[in-house]
Each structure stands twice: as structure tokens, then as C-alpha cells.
Amino acid sequence: MNSIFDKGLEPTDANNATLTPLDFLARTASVYPEYPAVIHGATRRNWQQTYERCRRLASALADRGVGKGDTVAAMLPNIPPMLECHFGIPMLGAVLNALNTRLDAKAIAFMLEHGEAKVLIADREFGDVINEAVGMLDNPPQVIDVNDPEFSGAGTQVSDLDYDAFVASGDPAFDWQMPADEWDAISLCYTSGTTGNPKGVVYHHRGAYENAMGNQAVWSMGMHPVYLWTLPMFHCNGWCFPWTITAFAGTHVCLRKVEPEKILQLISEHKVSHMCGAPIVLNTLLGASEAAKSSFSHTVQAMTAGAAPPAKVIEAIENMGFRVTHVYGLTEVYGPVTVCAWKSEWDDLPVEDRARIKARQGVRYHTLAGMMVGDPETMEAVPKDGNTIGEIFLRGNTVMKGYLKNPKATEEAFRGGWFHTGDLAVWHADGYAEIKDRLKDIIISGGENISTIEVEDVLYRHPDILEAAVVARPDEKWGETPCAFVTLKPEAGEVSEDDIIAFCRERMAKFKVPKTIVFSELPKTSTGKIQKFVLRDDAKKL
């Protein structure tokens, strides 16, 4: 029933506009055109120049027939073209598919085909794997070659079409359009989940806008942050930080590869204020030279996700000048959507107690509508007693549109009106959630998801392996690594751990290869199901 506040008060162009992070770039270029936008080696660009390059990219793609609903893939490290793709591609209503640079050719080929990529922009560092992947396709995309001057290797050219020349051919005043509907797709991200083939997670403009603003809110970043790109931009669109930093006229300090000495050098040289990454990134900094570790005197805000760093790592990294913020999220929710919101009364606690608190996944972002730890069957919230285990459920505008071409998986993920994360947690009395286990068997190694089913599939291809099961093994450096338990066939000859690892290396991305092989009989239930919880316990003891 309409009220007096509905009559004659319908939304119009004057009071209702589409939310999109694309407007961040237009505003920043208008207000702060001469402020620094990008630092990459010897390259320096301000916001006006960056805006023009993004418009040129959009214009050049339009000339190639790219338009609304088309997919443009990018296989790039954290370099300026990757930032430009986050704006230039969606300026056309097209969808950015940022590919994981650590994947093998087979996985890349699947994503290009499944996402129906029309164009692929790729760096020469990944030339061999890209050329192999494209060669597997019946209908390959137009490939554009990125020859980054900061790449020191030889690399392999992927196309005669050069990215810089391509961008230069575009119109710097290209009249791009805001999306007609903020529900329109802005990006496509693939997640391995627990199945062999990855699932395509679709983001929309509104969600990207809101999570970008949520990052600013929970971190209290302020204007003009100097952000170092240690987190891959391909990972959940860099947790939406390409849009966050742009919105607040910050500086994107690019970094092709995570190297401790280089990170600390850039922090010192450019007065970096913020950076993100998996705990392993923070851990690697502790191994840098003493000169590098003492090269800066300001505080650097460091956001990390996944398994929280151990107490000794937090103590050491904070003594170096970093302030750690722990967040939690998934590809399906645009990256981080909960934060261990810090309270001043915790500042004076011993480091072990602070680390214990920081291990919590915390409370929801301002931009997430709801979070609950509940029973996955009844969908009822568990008691906030810090002991009862339930599944983390999320809802709001920063939850994906769904899985591309997979309505069944989408429906299951949204069952009961919540997004099912698959992560098991307890809920503390203060409302902070803390993950205790994973409902699914995903391994998170160095911030990357590894499907145990995918690894097991490769193991089963070995001619001498009868049975195989893969679980996570705790690792001080990577957080977790794959540990494979295998049973050999009775007729098998001499098979070593190195033999199996070498076999896997030839058939999958390096980071997915099991680091440990255990030869044993696999524990099973009475119905023949492998008891992975037993194997996880065994792996912890190795």
C-alpha cells in the first residue's frame, strides 16, 4: 500500500543514478588531474593521463567490435595496463576477466572458452602458457601483446598487436557511457571451488562500488593513500582496491613480483601507506636484510586475509613498522567483507593475546547487509558462545550475481536467502566470528585456492596409484600446502615421492602440486568413503 511519501515522489534522472566505480575515475581526474596516479619503475602518470589512457583503451576496443556484454580477458601482473583494464573495459559495458597468472594452459583455455572471451590482453612473461592455451581453442580471442619495460626476462610474444600502440590508436576523449543498470556485470572471476572445473563468479557495478567504499571505511584510509600492489589484481579484482585507491585519488605503486627487498625499497622510496596480501607476504618480509627492514620509519597499514599470521610473525612485523588488519572474504563476495575491527582497549594486551584476537574473521563491513553463523540445515543462528560451530552465511549487495552458466550451483549457493560460504566458525559473545574449519576441502596456499578434487584427479592418472586423497597440511610459510595420501597398486614397482611430484608437475600449475606424499592405506567408513578428517590429523603430525 502506497503512503503519502510515495505519491509524486518517484525516482527520476535528477535524484537516482547508477552506482558504478567507473565514476570514481572521472571524478578523481576532474578534481585532482595533476596528482600522482601510477608509479611503475621509471613510469609516472597523473590522474588526467591515466583517465585518458583508459578512455583510449575503451575506444580502441570499441573499434575492434567489443561492446556491452562482451568478455575481455587479461593475463597480467600488477602493472599499469592491469589497472587500465579495470576501467577501460567496463567503460564499454564489457566484462573484465582477470586471469590467475599462476594457472596452467588447460585451466586458462577452459576459462577463455567458458567466459567467451572476445579479446585477451597478455604479458610476455606468460607468453608460453598463453600461446599453448589459445592453441587449444577452436574460436580463440583476439590477443594483444603487453611488452612491459620492467620485465627483465626474455618472455614470449603473444601477438603482433602491441598494447601501447593499441591504446595510442584510441580516442583520449572517447565518450564512454555509464551502465544503464548497476546490476550489469563488471567483471568475471574464476574460483576453483571443490570441483575440477573452476566456476565463473560474476560481479556487478553496484557491488564493486560498494565494496570499494567498504574498504575505505573499515581501514579509515583517508584521501591520497599510497598503495603498494603486493596483492594480485587478478585476485577478486585486487579485493576491489583498483577502484578504492582511484576513488580517493591515491597513488598506485605497481610491482610485478613479490620480492621482500623490493617491497621494502618501494615502501621507503614512495612512503607507501597501505598494502594487502596473504600472510605469506608479511612473513617473507621478515627474511629481508636488516638494512632494508630499517629503511623506513613511518607506519604501513597491512591488510591480510586467510589464516591469520602466528603471534611471533605479528609481533615481528609490527616491530618493523606495520600495523596488521585481518579481514575475511571469498571470490563470491568481491574479496573481503568482514574485518576484525580493532578496539583501543586491545592495544595494551600481550602480543599473544592480540594475535589471538586478530585471528578472528570479525564483523561485517559497513557495506555488507548481513552476516550469520548458523546451522546449514535449519538456517538458524548458532549461540554466540564461542563454542558452537556453524557455517558462515553472508548477504547483501556485495554478494556475486551468481555463477556464470551454472544455475544449479547458484541456486545452491543462495539457498535460504543467504550465501553459503562453506566455512565453519564459532560466534563469540561480542559478535565476532572465528573460523574453525572448512566445510569443503579447499586448500588455501599462499592466498590461492587449490581444489583437492583437481589434484586427486591428476594423481589417479598415475599408472601405479590405486587410491589417492589430498588434504591440507599446515605450513609455516604458505599457510597450507597439499598433502597427498596414496595407495599403490599391488603390481606397482618402486615409486618414490619425487616420482609422483614430478608426475604432477607435468600436469598442473606448480602451486597446486602436492608438497608431501604419504604412502599408506586410506582410512574409510563402512560405506567406503575416505575419512579425510583422519588424514588431516595425520598431516598435522608430519
N, C-alpha and C positions, 0 to 999 in steps of 0.2 A: 504494500500500500504506500503510495507516494505521500510525502509530507510537504509542508509549505517550503521546505528547503530544497525540494526537487523541482518545483514548478518554475519554469523560465530560467532555470539555472543549469542547463545542460552544458557539457564541455564544448568549447569552441577552439579555433586555432589561437585565439588570444589567451586562453588560460589552460591549454592542455597540449603538451608537446611530448614527443617520443624521447625516452631516456636511452642514450647511447654514449659509449666512451669516445666516439669519434668527435663529439663536440668539445671534449677536453683539449684536443689538439688545436682546433680552430680558435678556441678562447685563449689558450696559452700563447699561440703565435700572434694573436692580436694584442694581448696585454704586455707580453714580455718577449717581443720579437728578437731582441739582441742578447737575451740571456743565454748562457750555455745550455745546450740540449744534449749533445753527444760528444763523448771523448773516446777515441779508439786509436791507440798508437799515436801517430802524428796527426790524425784527423780531428778537426774541431769544427762543429757545426752549431749554429744557434737555432732558436726555435722557428724563425722565419724560414731559414734554409731547410730545416727538417720538414716543415709543413709543405714547402714547395716540392721536395723530393717525393713525399707521399702522394701528392696530387699528380705528379708526373708518372709515378708508378701506376696509379689508378687509370690515368689517361692512356698509357701505353698498353695496359691490359685490356682496356675497352676497345682499343684499336685492333686487338687480336681476337675480339669477339667474346671476351669474358663479360658476364653480366650477372644479374640477380640469380642467386641460387646455384651458381657455378662454384666448383671447388678448386682452389689454388693451393697446392701443397708446397711446403718449404722444408728443405733439409739443410739447416743452417746452425752454426754455433751462435754464441751470443755476440753478434756483430751488428752494425747499423742496418744492413738490409733486413735482418730479422725484425728489428723494431719497426722499420718502414712497412713491413708486411702486415703488422698488426693494425695499421691504419689504412694503407693504400688499397688493400684487398677488400675489406668491408665497405670502403667508400663507394664501391660499385654494387653493393648488395651481395657480393660474392662471399664465400666462406673460406677462412684460413684453416688449413690442416697442417699444423706444425708437427713434423715427424721426429720421433726419437732418434737422435744421431747414433745411438748405440745398437740399433737393430740390424739384423741380417737382411739379405736381399729378399728372401722369401716373405718375411713379415712386411717389408716395405711394399713389395709387389701386391700383396693382399690388400693393404690399406689404400694404395693408389687405385686399385680396381674397385674395391668396395665403396670408397668415397667418390668414385667417378671423377678423379682429378683431371681437370682440363689443362692445367699448367703446373709445372714443377720447377721451383727455384732451388738450385742446389749448389753447395760449396764444393770446390775441387777436392777438399780433404776427403770427402765421401764419394769421390768420383767412381771408384771401382765398384762399390756396392750399389750405387745408383744405376750405373750402366748395366750391371747384372740384373737388377730388379726391373728396369724398364724393358730389358730384353725378354722378360718373361711375359710381357703383356701383349695381347692382340691389338689393343687400342691404346697405345702409350700417349701420355700427355706431351704437350709442347714443353721442352726442357730449356731452362735458362741457366747459364753458367755464371757462378759468382767466383771471381778471382780476387780474394781478399789480400791486400798487400801485407797484412800482419801474419799471413800463413807462411811459415818458414819451410814447409815441406814441398816436395815436387807436385804431389797431387795428380789428379787425372781430370782433364777437361771433360765436361758432360754435354757441351753443346757449343756450336759456333755463335750462338746468340748470347752476347755478353750482357750481364746485368746492368752495369753502369751505362753502357751505350743504350740499352733498352730504356732505362729510366730517363736518360737525356733526351730521348725521342718524344717523351710525353710533354704535355702542356702544364707548366707550373701554375697556371690559373684555371685548371680544369674545374668545371662546375659540378662537383660531386653533390650527391643528394643524401639527406638524412633518410634512414629507413622509414618506410611508411608505417611500419608496425614494429614496436620494440620487442615483439615475440619472434621476429625474424632471426634466423640463425646468423651468428657472427663467426663461430669457429667450430671445428670438429677435432676432438682429441681422442686418441685411441688408448684404451686401457686393456691390459691382458686379462684382468679378472681371474677366474679359475678355469677357464676353458681354453682350448688350444688356440682358436682364432680370437683375436682381440675384438672388443666391442667399441663401436664408434659413439662417443659421447658428444651430444650436440648442445652448444651454449647459445643463448640468445643475447641481444643487445642489452636488455634491461638487467639481466643477471650480471653481465660483465661490468656494467655501470655501477651497480650496487656493491659488488664485491670489491671493486677498485676503491670505492669510497669507504667500505668497511675496513680495508687495510689501513687507510689513513687514520680512521677513528680509533682502532684498537692500539695503534702504535704511536698515536699523537705525533705524527711526523712533522706537521707544520709546513710552511712554504719552503720551496727551494732545497729539498733534500738532495744529497749527493749519493747516488745509489750505485753500488758495485754489483755487476751481473755475475755472481757466482752460481746462482740457481739457473738451470737451463730454461730458456724462454719456451722451449718445446713442452715443458712440463706444466700442464694445466695453464697454458699461456703465461708461463712465468708467474703463476699464482695471481694473475691479473695486474702485476706490477708494471708492465709496459704502459698500462692505462693510468695506474695510480701516480706514478712519477711524472707522467706527462700532465695530468690534471693539476698538479701543484708546482708546475714549472721547475721541476728538479733537473738534475743532470744524470744522464745515463752513462755510466763508465763501463764500457764493454770489455769483455775478457773471453777470449776464445777457449781457454782451457784453465781448469782449476789447478793452479800451482802456488803453493804456500808463499814462496819468496815473492812472486809476482803480485799476489793478493796484498801482502803487507806493503810492498813498494807503492802500489796504487793507492792504498789507504793513506799512506804518508804523503804522497805527492799531491793528491787531489782532495785531501781532507774528507774522505768518504765518511758519511754519517750513518748509512744503513746498508745492510746486505742480508741475503737469505741463503739458506742451504740446508742440506741434510746434516745430521750430527757429525758425519764423517768429515765434512768440510771444516768444521771447527776443530776437530781432532787433528787434522793434518797440519793446521797452523802451529800446533804445539811442537812440531818437529822442525820448524824453521830455525834459522840461525838466530843467535841471541841479538846480533846487530839488527836483523830485520824486525824481531819482536819488540825491540825498544825504539824503533824508528818513528813512532808516533806517540803523542801524549794526550790526544782527545779521546772521548768515549765513542765507541762504534756500537750502534744497535744491531744485534744479530738475531734474526728470526729463524727458528728451526722447527722442523716437524718430524713425525715418525717417532721412533723410540727416543726418549729424552737422553741426553748425554749423561754418563755416570757422574757422580758427585765430584770426583777428582778432576774430571775434564771441565766441568762448570767452574770449579774453583780456579783452575789454571787459566782458563780462557778469560774469566772475568778479571783476574790479576793482570792479564795482558792489556786490558782496556776495553773489553767487550761486555755488553750487557745483553744477556740471553733472554729472549721471549719465546715461549713454547706454544705452538699452535697445532691444530689438527684439522684435517680435511681429506677429501678424496677428489679424484678427477671428476666424478659426477657432481661435485658441488663447487666447481670453479677454483679448487685449491683450498686454502684454509678458510674455515667458517666458525671455528671455536678457538678460544685463546685462554691460556692460563693467566687470566687478568690478575696482575700483581697488586698486592696491598702493602702499604708502607710498613705495617706492623710486622711484616715478614723480613724486613731488611736486616734486622739485628740477630736473626736466628743463625745458628751454626750452619756451615756450608752443607753438611749432610741433610739437615732439615730443609734448607732452601731447595736443595736438589730434589728431595722427595716431593715437595710441593710443586716444583716446576715440572715434574714428571706427569702431572695431571694434564689431561686434554682440555679441561677447563669448562668455560661457559660460552654461550653462543655470541657471535658477532652481533653488533647492533643491527646489521642488515640481514640476519637470518631470523625468520619468523618463529621458529621453534626447534627445540632440541629435547629429546626424552631418552632416558634409559628405561627400556621396557621389555616385557615378555614378548618374544617374536610370534607367539601363537595367539595369545589373548589381546595383545596390543595394549596392555595395561602397564602403567608405570611401576617400576620396582621401588621399594622403600629407599629413602635417602639415608642408608645406614652404613655406607662404605663397605658393605659386605655382600649384599645380594647382587648376583650377576645378571645382567640383561643385555640386550642389544642396543646400540646407539641408533636412534632414529632422528632424522632431520627433515625440516620442511621450510619452504619459503621461496622467494624469487631467485635465490642463488643456488637452487637445485636445477640440474640439467633439464632440457626439454624432454630428453629420453635417449634411447639407443637407436642409432640410425638403422633402418630396415630390420628392426628386431622388436616388434610389438609385444611379443611374449615376454621377453626379458624386461622390457619397460614396465609392463603391467605388474610383473612380479616384484620389481624394484620399488614400485609405488603402492604396493598392497596395503590397504588400511588407511590410505591417506598420508602416509609418511614414506620417506626414502629410507630403505633398509641398507645400512652401511655394511652389515656383516661383521662389525667389530663388537666384541663383548667387553662390557665395562661394568664398574660399580658407580653408584651415585652417592657422593658424600653429602653430609648434612648441610653444607654451605652451597649446594647446587653444582659443585664441580664434578665433572665426570673423569674417570680414570680407567683407561683400557687395561684389561687383564689378559685377554686372549683374542684370537680371531676366529670368528665363526667359520670362515672359509680358510683355506690353507695357503693363501698368498704369502710369499716371502718378500719382505721389503729389504733390499740390499743396497746400501748407499743411496737411499731415497727412491729407488726404482722397484717397481712391482715385477715379480717373477712368478709365473704360473707353474705350480708343481706338476700339473697335468701335462703341460707342454714339455717339461724336462723329462718326465716319465715316458712320454711318447717316444722321445729320441732314444732313451735307454732301452726301451723294448725293441728297438730296431737292431740292437747289437746281437749278433748271431749266437753268442754264448750266454745271454741273460734270459733267465726263465721268468723271474718276477722282479719288480722294482717299485720302490716307494720313495718319494722325496719329501723332506721336511726342512724346516728352518733350523739352523744351528747358530746359537749366539756367537757373534764375532765382535771383538773389541774395536776393530777398525771400521767394518762395514755395517754394523748393527746386526745383520743376519746374513748368512750365506747358505746356498743349497747344500744339503747333505743327503746323499743317495744311499739307501739300503738296498742291496741287490742279492738275489739268489741265482747262482749259476746253474745252467743245465747239467744234468749228470754226465753227459758226454763232453762237457767243456774241458779244454786243456788248461794250460797255465794262462791265467788272465790276471793282470795286475791293476792296481788303482790308476797308474799312469796310462795304461792301455785304454781304460774306459774314459778317462778325462780327455785323452787325445781324440777318441771317437766322438765325444760330444762337441769338442771344439770345432770339428769339421762341419758340424750340422746346426749350430746355433750361435747366437751372439755370445761373445766372451763372458759378459757379466752374468749370463744365465747358467753357465757351466758349473756343475757341482764342484765344490772345493774339497769335499771329503767323500770317499767311497767306503762303505762298510759292507763286507761280505757276510751274510747271515741268512738264516731262515726268518721270514717275516711273520710277526705275531698277527693272529687273525681271530675274529669272533667265530662263534659256532656256525654262522651262515657264510663264512669265508671272507668277510670284509676285513681288510687290513686295518689294524689298530694303530692309527697314526699317533695317537696321544702317547702310546708306549714308545714309539720311535722318537718322538720329540724329547721325551725324558732321557732316552738313551743318548741322543745327540748332545744334550746339555752336559753329559758326563764325559764326553770325548775330550 
